[in-house]
Amino acid sequence: MRRFGADILGASLWGPGLEGWPDSQAILAGREPYVPRESTLGAPMILPPNERRRAGEVVRLALNVAQGAVDAASVAPDGLRCVFGSANGDGPVVGSILDALARAPPGRERIVSPTQFHNSVHNAAAGYWSIATRNPLPATCLGCHDSTWAAALLLAMLEVDAGVPVLLCVYDHPMPAAYARVRSVVAPFGVGLVLAPPGAGGFAHIVVAHEDGAARHIEPDNKALAALAAGNPAAQSLRLLEHLARRAAGHCDAAYYDGSLRVEVTPL
């Protein structure tokens, strides 16, 4: 079984009542109660004005956690390879396009907004990030349903194993009402990590390995976070984030198709 190691240089998150890494660490560490509440994100100021106006809620979520992780790591964003993961992509935008097509009067041309169309592709957030940071390095965008968190983390670790630092950004957003009946996401949530080869420093070291067998996933210790972790694929990262906030050694599992991803954490 191959094991992959990386140092974590910076972390970020955003969700209901979890408004950034600095304000969320006490909650994740169990020193303060978790109180879910609507948390509104503004447009990322790293975007040029035109792109800022075009960016929707899902792109804003992704870019805010990406920027938070890079700022926490104190690294230049244009020197990082990127892995973006989202189980569902931009549901609100895709839903808006489908509604526009479905509601067009018979015999009329069915028109879709060009802005909505380019926001609908799965790599939209990565494209906006590359524009904002002028980053010419490769960015991979993937969606693996409920295994997205584990798959994106494993891919980022493979990139680090090649000797390069990586920005990992995983996010998901509630779907429009018509689609939520078949694919429910309870609230917006995003997580960002800057990972680097062992010895780079940072505040924690992780080792990741894939294990065959029945899929396992360890819920957050904080049971108040369990509904969020179960109701948003990106929030499967919460158990790891608890370890990082506590600066405590331990391990957690993330379901990865017919197996699991085991993550061992050591504070630095």
N, C-alpha and C positions, 0 to 999 in steps of 0.2 A: 504494500500500500504506500503510494507516494505521498509525502507530506510537504507542504509549502509554507514557508514562513515569511512574515513581513512585520515591519515596525509601523505603528500608527502615529503619524505626525500631527493629524488634526481630525476633529470629528464635528459633526453638526446634525441637527434634526429639526423638524418642524411638524407640528400636529396640533390637535385640539388640546389646549392647555400645556403644550410643550413648545414654547416659543424660543427656540434656539438652544444651543448647547450650554452656554453659561447659566441661563435661567432654569434649565431642566435638570442639571446634575443633582441637585438636592432631592428632587422628586425621584429620579431614577435610583439614587442611592438609598432611598427610604427615609431620608431625614425630614421630608415635607410630604404632606398628602397630595395625591394626584386629584385635581379638580378639572374634569374635561369642560372646555368652553370653546366657543368659536374663536378662532385665531385668524385674523385677516392679514394677508400678505400684500404689500405694495409691489409695484413693478420694480424689478431689479435695476438699480441705478447704474450698474456696469454696462447696460445696453445703450446703444445710441438711441436718440429720441425716436426715430422712425420705427426701429425694432421694438422699442419699449411700448409704443402704442399698439403694435400688432400682437404682442405676446398675450396669450390667454392665461387662465388660472393655472393650468397644469404646467406650462412653461415657467411661470413665475415661481411655482413651488419647487421645481427642479433646480432652477438657477439660484434661488435663495439658499438652498441647502448646499449646492455646489460651492457657491461663494463663501458660505460660512465655514466649510471644511478647509478651503484654501487659505482663508484669512487666519483660521486657528493654527494652521501649519506654518504660517509665515513663509510660504514659498511662492514663486512666480507661477501664475496659472498657465502661461504659455509654454512651460517646460514639462507639462504633465500629459501623459497619455490618459485617455478617459474611457470609462465603462459606464454607460447609462443603462439602467434597467427599469422597465415598467411592465407590469402584467397586462395592463389594459390600454396603454397609450392614452391619447387625449380623448376620452369618452365624450365630454361636452362638445368638442368641436366636431367629432365624427357624427354625433347625434344631431347636431344642428344641420350638417350637410344632408344627412338622410331625411330629416324632416323637410328641408327645402325641396328635395327631389320628390318626396311623396306628396307634398301639398301643392305642387305646381298644377294649375288648371289644365284640363285636357286640351291638347292641341297647342299649348303654349310651350315655348322653349324653356327647358329646365335649367336655370342659371345658378351656378355655385360661386360664391365669393372667392376670388383668387387667394385672398389672405387666409380664409378658412381652409382652403384646399392645402396650401403649403404648411399650415399648422397641423393638418391632420396626419401627416406622415410620422412614422414611429421615431424617426431621428430628428424631429423638429427641435426638441430641447437641446440636443447635442449641437445642432447647427447654430442655434442662437448663442450657445456658450462659446463656440469656436469664433463666431463673429465678435462677440463682446470682448473676448480675451486675446483675439488675434493669434489663436493657437493653431499651428499648422500640423500638429501631430495627429496620429490616428485616434479616432473615437469609435468605439463599438457600441451599438444600441441593440438590446435584446429584450424579448418578452417570452417568458416561460410559464405563464399562468401562475399557479400558486407556488411554483419552485423558482420564481424570478429572483428573490433575494439570494438564495443559495447559489443559483447559476451565475449571477452577476458577481458575487463575492469570489467564487471559484475562478472565474475568468480574470478578474482583477489580480488574484494571487498568481495566476499563470504569467501575467504580464510582469509582475514584480519579480518572479523567478527568472525572467529574462534579463534582469538587472536594471529596470527602469522604474521611476516613481509613477504612481497611478492615482488619478481621481476616480473614486467610485461614487456614483449617485444613483439611488434607487428610490422611486416615488410612485404613488398611485393616488387617484382622486375619485370621488364618487361619480357614478354614472348618471346620466339623465334618467328621470323617473321611468320612462318606457322601457329602458334597458336594465334598470336596477332590479327588475323582477327576475331576471335570469343571471345577472352578475352584480351582486350587491357589494359595494365598498362603503363602509360605515362613515368614514371621514377622511379628509386629505391627510397624507403623511408622507414625509420624505426623510431620507437619511443620506449623509455624505461622509466619506472617509478619504483621507489622503494616506496612501500606503507606500512604503518605500522598502528597498532591500534591507535585510537585517544588518544592524550596525549603524543605521542612519540616525538613530536617536528616537525622539518622540516620547510618548508617555506610556505606551503599551506595546507588547509584542504578541502576535497571534500566530498560531500554527493551524493550518486547515488540512483536513484529509477527507476523502470520500470513502464512505463505508457502505457496502452492499447490505441487503436485507430490508426488513420492514422500515418504512419511512418513519422517522422520529422528529418531533419538534418539541422543544422545552419552552413552556409558556414563561412570561415574565414572573419574577418573584412577587412583584406588586400585583395582586389580583385585580386591582382597579384598572390595570392596563390590559387585562386579559381580553376584553371585548375588542379593544383597538387592535391588538396583535392578531386576533382571529378574524377580524373584519377588514383588514387591509394587508395585501401581500407584502408591501414594503415594511410594515410594522412587525414582521417576523424578526426584524433586527433588534427589537427592544431588549431581548434577553442579553445579547452581546453588549448593548449600550448600558445596561445595568452594571455589568462587570466593569466596563470602562469607567463609569461614574464612581464606582466604589473603590477603584484602584485595587481590585482584589483578584487574585488568581482563581481560576476556575475553568469550566468548559460549558459549552452549550451546543445544541444540535439544531440544524435547520433541515426541514424536509426537502429532498431533492429527487423528484420522480419516485423511482422504486428503491431509493436508498436514502442516505442522510449525509449531511456535511457536518463533521465534527470540528468545532472551533475551540482551541485551547488558548486561554488568555493569561498572560503574565505581565504585571505592571512593571514599568521601568522607572 
